[in-house]
């Protein structure tokens, strides 16, 4: 399946890394787009780099960070297509691309607000808008706590527009023993909404 994965500037980049690993490992045609905010969160949360760390020109800095992130999660750059967030002329910006699905994981509240309002400030927002207008599968993994009334209204808006919401809320009935187990639960629930088979967690047997 052709899947667009938008990674935005919310905490929980580990969810995106594991999702990309599973999607590429299961033979899907995956394109990932990292927002400016996602790059900053990855620098601090995943790579433990200070925000002002000099890594050369901005484009090189972004490339180094993305490749380091993918490598950290066992994804080869050769297995995935990378789209620039400012590339509004991308094939994915049009409904004629016939994408199978799009995921925004993790989804910041700023990105959620843009999607809910139909405001396309970057390619991720545009792709989400395209999926909604075309009636195609859009899965959003919001990551924030606590939630304000504004956040809740925006979630209701995108849900009514046709998006599937999978909040990053791990469960415990499968008796997780590690952070990886908690991550796999959320990623597995995301894959369920994409109708992609997985065995990331033990399902409830009654």
VMD Tcl script that draws the C-alpha trace (Angstrom):
set ca {
  {0.00 0.00 0.00}
  {1.15 3.56 -0.73}
  {1.26 5.31 2.65}
  {2.18 8.90 3.50}
  {3.41 9.38 7.07}
  {3.55 12.90 8.48}
  {5.68 13.37 11.60}
  {4.97 16.62 13.46}
  {6.42 18.43 16.45}
  {4.87 16.57 19.36}
  {6.57 14.47 21.98}
  {6.43 10.75 21.19}
  {8.69 10.54 18.14}
  {9.39 6.97 19.21}
  {5.89 6.09 17.93}
  {6.78 7.43 14.48}
  {10.07 5.52 14.42}
  {8.44 2.21 15.26}
  {5.58 2.84 12.82}
  {8.00 3.53 9.97}
  {9.95 0.41 10.86}
  {6.86 -1.81 10.72}
  {5.42 -0.18 7.59}
  {8.62 -0.55 5.59}
  {9.22 -4.03 6.97}
  {5.83 -5.19 5.75}
  {6.49 -4.14 2.17}
  {4.53 -0.90 1.94}
  {5.51 2.03 -0.27}
  {6.21 4.57 2.46}
  {6.84 8.30 2.18}
  {7.71 10.23 5.33}
  {7.53 13.97 5.84}
  {9.13 15.54 8.92}
  {7.85 18.98 9.90}
  {10.21 21.65 11.22}
  {8.81 21.04 14.70}
  {9.40 17.30 14.40}
  {13.08 17.90 13.59}
  {13.47 20.02 16.72}
  {11.76 17.44 18.94}
  {13.85 14.61 17.44}
  {17.04 16.59 18.11}
  {16.26 16.78 21.82}
  {14.04 13.78 22.52}
  {15.67 11.12 20.34}
  {19.22 12.27 19.60}
  {19.87 14.30 22.76}
  {21.25 17.22 20.76}
  {20.94 20.81 22.03}
  {18.72 23.02 19.91}
  {21.64 25.23 18.86}
  {23.97 22.39 17.88}
  {25.77 23.38 14.67}
  {25.43 20.69 12.02}
  {26.10 22.77 8.92}
  {23.54 24.27 6.52}
  {19.87 23.84 7.40}
  {19.25 21.29 4.62}
  {22.26 19.23 5.64}
  {21.28 19.49 9.30}
  {17.78 18.19 8.54}
  {19.17 15.36 6.40}
  {21.61 14.29 9.12}
  {18.89 14.31 11.78}
  {16.40 12.36 9.67}
  {18.98 9.73 8.71}
  {20.10 9.41 12.35}
  {16.48 9.02 13.45}
  {15.74 6.35 10.84}
  {18.92 4.47 11.68}
  {18.07 4.58 15.38}
  {14.79 2.82 14.57}
  {16.22 0.27 12.17}
  {14.95 1.89 8.97}
  {17.29 2.18 6.00}
  {17.00 5.47 4.06}
  {16.84 3.30 0.94}
  {13.57 1.76 2.18}
  {11.69 5.02 2.46}
  {10.91 8.15 0.47}
  {11.46 11.47 2.20}
  {9.25 14.44 1.25}
  {10.12 18.02 2.17}
  {7.45 19.76 4.27}
  {7.62 22.86 2.07}
  {7.16 20.90 -1.17}
  {3.57 21.87 -1.93}
  {4.09 20.72 -5.52}
  {4.61 17.13 -4.37}
  {2.58 14.38 -6.01}
  {1.04 13.77 -2.60}
  {-0.47 17.27 -2.59}
  {-3.02 16.12 -5.17}
  {-5.92 13.74 -4.85}
  {-4.90 12.21 -8.16}
  {-1.97 10.50 -6.42}
  {-4.45 7.88 -5.14}
  {-2.62 7.23 -1.89}
  {-3.85 4.22 -0.02}
  {-3.65 5.96 3.35}
  {-2.03 8.77 5.30}
  {-0.97 8.88 8.94}
  {0.01 11.84 11.12}
  {2.05 10.39 13.99}
  {2.62 11.94 16.39}
  {0.23 14.80 15.72}
  {0.84 18.04 17.59}
  {-2.11 20.17 18.64}
  {-0.93 22.87 16.23}
  {-1.05 20.45 13.31}
  {-4.41 19.13 14.50}
  {-5.76 22.69 14.54}
  {-4.50 23.33 11.00}
  {-6.07 20.10 9.72}
  {-9.36 20.84 11.49}
  {-9.47 24.35 10.01}
  {-8.42 23.26 6.52}
  {-5.30 25.43 6.71}
  {-2.37 23.97 4.79}
  {0.80 25.46 6.24}
  {2.94 22.54 5.05}
  {2.75 19.34 3.01}
  {1.54 17.29 5.99}
  {-1.50 19.53 6.44}
  {-2.16 19.50 2.70}
  {-2.01 15.71 2.50}
  {-4.45 15.42 5.42}
  {-6.76 17.87 3.68}
  {-6.53 15.85 0.45}
  {-7.36 12.59 2.21}
  {-10.43 14.12 3.85}
  {-11.75 15.74 0.68}
  {-11.19 12.53 -1.29}
  {-12.81 10.38 1.39}
  {-9.65 8.31 1.76}
  {-8.13 6.83 4.92}
  {-6.52 9.33 7.30}
  {-5.27 8.21 10.71}
  {-4.24 10.82 13.27}
  {-2.29 9.97 16.42}
  {-2.67 13.01 18.72}
  {-0.15 13.37 21.54}
  {-0.87 15.92 24.25}
  {-1.97 16.03 27.86}
  {-4.00 17.49 29.41}
  {-6.45 18.39 26.65}
  {-8.22 21.73 26.42}
  {-11.70 22.26 25.05}
  {-10.07 23.59 21.87}
  {-8.14 20.34 21.41}
  {-11.27 18.29 21.98}
  {-13.31 20.37 19.52}
  {-10.60 19.97 16.87}
  {-10.55 16.20 17.38}
  {-14.33 16.08 17.01}
  {-14.10 18.19 13.84}
  {-11.56 15.92 12.11}
  {-13.41 12.82 13.27}
  {-16.67 14.10 11.78}
  {-14.76 14.91 8.58}
  {-13.69 11.27 8.29}
  {-10.34 10.93 10.07}
  {-9.61 8.00 12.38}
  {-8.24 9.10 15.77}
  {-5.80 6.90 17.69}
  {-4.68 8.89 20.76}
  {-1.28 7.85 22.08}
  {-2.82 6.13 25.11}
  {-1.16 2.76 25.85}
  {-3.22 0.06 27.56}
  {-2.03 -2.34 30.22}
  {-4.27 -5.41 29.91}
  {-1.57 -7.10 27.81}
  {0.84 -6.72 30.76}
  {3.59 -4.61 29.15}
  {7.08 -5.20 30.50}
  {8.94 -2.39 28.74}
  {8.56 0.97 27.05}
  {8.76 -0.89 23.73}
  {5.66 -2.87 24.70}
  {3.77 0.37 25.39}
  {4.91 1.85 22.07}
  {3.94 -1.32 20.19}
  {0.41 -1.12 21.58}
  {-0.18 2.36 20.17}
  {1.54 1.55 16.88}
  {-0.46 -1.68 16.64}
  {-3.72 0.20 17.14}
  {-2.64 2.60 14.39}
  {-1.93 -0.32 12.07}
  {-5.38 -1.74 12.87}
  {-6.93 1.44 11.51}
  {-4.82 1.05 8.37}
  {-6.01 -2.57 8.14}
  {-2.41 -3.81 8.15}
  {-1.77 -7.16 9.84}
  {0.62 -7.16 12.77}
  {1.50 -9.06 15.91}
  {2.78 -6.18 18.02}
  {0.63 -6.98 21.03}
  {-1.45 -9.83 22.37}
  {-5.11 -9.25 21.65}
  {-7.76 -9.55 24.34}
  {-9.02 -13.12 24.53}
  {-11.94 -12.56 26.84}
}
mol new
graphics top color blue
foreach p $ca { graphics top sphere $p radius 0.5 }
foreach p [lrange $ca 0 end-1] q [lrange $ca 1 end] { graphics top cylinder $p $q radius 0.2 }
display resetview
